[in-house]
C-alpha cells in the first residue's frame, strides 16, 4: 500500500539572530553528555515564526549543527521546500572546521534545486532546495539560515528541538509572534525530562530548552513521535490556498474540512449513479451494497498520486476519477464515498497517519495532520474501514497500514477522533496442520497446510499474485533452515470473503535428520521455527512496546523411519507470562508415529523498560525449544 | 519475399487504434503465463533529419501497444520519459497521443489520454521529465500511445532495447541515417539480433534568399536547391521476445538485457574532411585523452608543486614516494560521491577545496606521481553498476583509477576511499577489466579483479559447560578486501552500535573486552578480538550432548537456491575463511563421536573446503577452511557450486557427541 497524502509539507524556515558566541562553531566545546550516542549535535536551533495576518507567515530559521561522524551528515538537514505559496527570501549555509574557522560559504544560488516528487508520487508542484556538501574532515559545523514567507497558515512548524535519533541539542529556542486578532494554540509533549521555559504575552509565545541528550532507536520501542519532545502550534484562524477559516477543536476542524475540501467535489455523472444502483439492486443490507461498491472501485481504479496546488489538500472531483480511473488516496476515498452515497450507504472521509508505526492524531489538539486518507462506514456493532488505494485487499481489511490508531473522521456535522480497528492476538491466528515422514537415511518428505487470519493475513495475501518461481523462492526462504529443500507442490487460496489465506505446500530435503553413529537426531519443529531474538541492549532506555500480537497453533504428525526407534523425546515445555505463552509437546501415538503440538502466543501491549530483558528471555527460550531434537536409536538386529 | 510479406502484415496489424476484440479478450500471455502485462506491439523508428533552421536533428518515433493482464500490470499504464537539455538545446516531446481500450458489453470502448494525464517536471539543469498516465485502465485493458522525441543531440542515440521486463509479441525497430553519418553498432544479451539492411534515397531542400536593388526598388528572390543523398536503414523485426527476469548475485542484470547501441563513429559531409568520433577502443581512448577535462588536467602541476616538493624531498625511492603521495591525496581530498572520468570543477579547485569527484582525485594522484618521477597512468574503469564495457564506447567507462608501474611491479590505486590500499580497490571498481592509458593515449587492458586472497582467520578458545553454555575468546585477522569492508564498517560507525550489531548478528551472543587493532594501519591485517558468552549451544538429550563444532559460525543456508542459473556468479574477489577452534568439553563428559574429516573441492581449482576435527581427552581441535579462488564463476559451474555449498552446509551441521562418564 503505497499511498501518500501530502498534508505534512515540511516548512523549514527561519532566523536572523546573530550569535556572537564563537564557541558555537568550534567542535571542542561540546559536553560529554551531549556527544554520548550522538552522530551530530545541534548547537543552536532558533526558529522565529511571525504571523503578519492569517494569510502571511514569515519564518526565520537558523540552525548551527556540529557533525561528529559520517552518520551525522544526514542530520544537517539544510533544505527548504517551496511552491507557489512559499517564497524563499533568504537561504545560506556556512561551513566551519573543528576549530571554528569558516571553510566554505554556500549561497542561495549554489543550493541544489530539484522537484520534490517522492517515490509513489507521479507529480507534485512542490520543489526543494538543498545543500550538497562533502565533508573534508570530522567534526565540522554548519550554520544554516533561511527565511521564507508562506501564504498558507494552516500548518505552523512545530518546535522540535531534536528531530531524529542520535542527535543531541545544546540550545533550542522557538517563538511565534502574532497579531491580536489571531489566537494561537500550543501543545507541549514529552518534555518531562527537560526544563522547558515558556513565556507568553499578548502577542508572543516563546520556548527555550537546553541540553537534550541524543535518543537512540530501540527494537520494540515506542515510535519517535511518542518520545521526542515537541511543541505543536496552530492558529485558530488560518488560511489555506487563499481560503480563510476558523477552527479550534476537532469538531470545527472537521466541519471546515468537510465544507472547504469535500463538499462540492461530488459530481458523479448520472450514468455512473444508475450503473451502481443497478449493480446493488439485489443487495438488501448496507454491508452487502458496500461490498459490491468496493469491488467496483477495486476493479475500476488504480492509485496514482498527483499533487498540484490545492489538489495537495483537496480530493479531485468524483467525475474526474470516474473518467480517468485513477486518483490518489484522497480522490479514491472520496470517489468511493460518492458511490456509496449513490446507493444509499453513508460513509465518512478519514484523515490519518498511515504506516506501521501506528502514529495517532492528538486527541486534544486540532491542527492539520496526517499523510493518508481512508473511508469509514459507521455500523451498529463495529465500524468498517476501507482502504481505497489498494486493488487487492479484501473489503474491510486495513492491515498494519492503518490499524489501531486515533484518526480524524470528517462528517458534515464536524470532525471527531475515532480509533481504527485493532487486530487482537486471538484473531491474528496462523494455523498449521502438517505431517512429515523421515526415511532411514534422514530424508524428510513433508506436507503442510497453513491458514492465516487477522494481522497474519496481511503478510500473506500478496502471495496470491506471485509467479510460481517467486513462490518457490518464498518457501525456500521461509524454511531456509532446511538445507537443499526442494518444493514440490504449492497451492494458495485467498478467501477474501472470510479474510483467510490458505497455503498448501509439500516439500522434501535430504539429511534433514542427522545421523550420528547409530543414532539419529531429528529436529522436531520442521514447519515453524521461531528464530527471532530481540536485540540486546546493555542499558534499555525506553519502555517495551509490542504493537501487534499473534497466535500460532501447530499440529504435526511425524512418521519415524522404520530402522529406528525412539530413544529420547524433548521435554514438554510450557511457559506463560505477561508477554504471552508458549507450549510445546510431543505425544507418542504409536511406535512409529508422534504428534507434535505447539502453541505460541505473543500479546500486544506496553511494558516498563525493566521488562525488556524478560521479554527477550522469553523469545530466547522459544527459539531454543523450537530447535529441540528427538533422539532415535537404530533397532538392534535380532 | 518472406520478409516483405511479414512486414506488410505487421504494418497492417498494428495501425494505431486498430485494436481487436481478440486482443482485449486475452486473459493471459500464451508464451509466459506469469506475465503481468505484454507489449503486443513495440515500434521505434529513429532517424536523422535536416532542417534548415535547426540543422540536423535526431527524431525518434515510438508506438507501443500494451496489454494489461492483471493488477500488477497496471504499473505499465504510466510512462516516464527523460528529456535532456544543455543550455538552450533541449529534447522535446511532440505528438503524444494515447488511448485506453476496454471491452464493455462486448463493445470496444476508448478513452483518450488528455492533458490532465501528462506532467512535466524539471529534474535538474540537464534533465526534464515528462510522465503520462493512461485513463480508465483496468485488468484486461489495452493501452496504446505514440509520440515523437526531437533531439538536437545527434551523437546520443538512445539504446535500442529488445528485451523488457514483460514479454514483447511483435517488435519493430528502425534506425535510419544519412550517408554522412557513420555509426558503430554494439549488441549485448542472449537473443540473436541482426538487422535487415537497406538503402533508401533522401533529399534535402535548401531555400536561398537573395535581395537585390535596382531602380525599380528592392526585390527578394527565392531559389531552391536540392541535395540528394543515400540513407542507410537498419530494420529489426522480432517476435515473442521473453521477459528478462532478475536473478540474485548478478552484478547488474542490465549486462544481460538484449539491446543494441548505435554510437556515432565518424561524419563525412560532402566537401568536408572526415570527423572522427569513436570507432575502436584506440579512438575512444584518444577522444577521452584529448579532452580538456582529462588529458589537460594530467599536465597541470603548478597547484601542488610546492606541497609535493616538501612532501617527498627526503626520499628518492619511487615506491616510497608513491606511498607518500597516495597517502597525501587520500587524507587531503575527500570524494564527493560523484563518478566520472572527466573532471567537474577541475583538479585545481578540488585541491583547493579538499573535495573532488573520482576524476579530480585520481587524475590529481596520477599527475602528482608523474611529477615525482613515479611512472603512473590513468586507468578507465566501468563500475559494477555500470556493467561490462563490451564494445568501444565512451559511455562504456564511468570511472578512473591509477596504475603505478615501477621496478617491474605494477599496482592499482584509488584515492577515493581512505581505507583502500595498493591493489585493494573499492568493491564498486571490481568489474572485469580496466583500460590503462599509457603515453600518447595508447592503451591496454588490465584485470581489475584482485588476485590475492582476502583472508579472515578466526581462532577461538572455548569452554562448553554441561548446560550447553559456551564461554570463550575469539580473535579474527582480516586482510585485503575483508579488511577494507571491516574498516569502512567499523571506522564509520558509532562504536556502541557496531558492538550491538555484532551481538545481534550472532543472535544472542554477549560480548565483552571488545578490541580492534590496526583499524587505521593499512599495512597490517585488522584484528578484532573479544570475549563472549552464548547460551544453548548444545542439544542435551538423555546422557548425551550434541553440538556442531563451528557453533554460531556454522553456515545454515545454501545461498544458491534456484535450480538453474543463466548468469555468472560474481563474488568480487577471491577469499578464504579459516577457523581454528579449541574446545574444552565439560567435566564428567567424554568424547563419544567426532565428525569425519573431509575435503571437497570445486572443479578447476575454483574452491576448496577442508574440514578436520580431532580430539584427545577433554580437548577437541577444529580446523575448517573455505576458499573461493576465483572472483567470478561461470554459470557452467552453477550445479557444482550449488552442490558444493549444499555439502558445506551439510558438513558443518555434523555433530560432535559427548557422553556422560
Interface residues (C-beta under 8 A of the other chain):
Chain A: X37 X39 X69 X70 X71 X104 X112 X114 X115 X117 X122 X123 X132 X134 X135 X136 X137 X166 X299 X300 X301 X302 X304 X306 X320 X323 X324 X325 X326 X391 X392 X465 X467 X468 X469 X473 X476 X477 X480 X481 X483 X484 X511 X514 X516 X517 X519 X521 X531 X533 X535 X536 X537 X538 X567 X568 X570 X620 X623 X624 X627 X628 X629 X631
Chain B: X34 X70 X71 X72 X74 X77 X78 X100 X111 X116 X117 X119 X121 X122 X123 X124 X131 X133 X135 X136 X137 X138 X139 X245 X333 X334 X335 X336 X337 X353 X354 X355 X492 X493 X494 X496 X500 X503 X504 X507 X508 X510 X535 X536 X539 X541 X542 X544 X546 X556 X557 X558 X561 X562 X592 X593 X646 X649 X650 X653 X654 X655 X657
